[in-house]
Amino acid sequence: MAIIEHSYGLISVYKHNASLTKAQGDLVKAGEVIATAGNTGELSTGPHLHFELWNDGYPINPTNFIDFK
């Protein structure tokens, strides 16, 4: 799992990774690869990315911040 702390209390979470390319404490810049999608975890049904966005400890809808189209 990769967790990135952003400005303004935002945290993004990336789960089910096959591998991570960053270590804890590394600085991550926009556009950098942080992981490869995988099929890890007990409930995983195939390779995919599980993405979460949190603000001040509460889950929020990422489509309010990111255009996934």
Secondary structure, DSSP 4 states (H G I P E B T S, - for coil): -EEEE-GGGEEEEEESEEEESS-TT----TT---EEEB--STT--SSB-EEEEEETTEEE-GGGT----
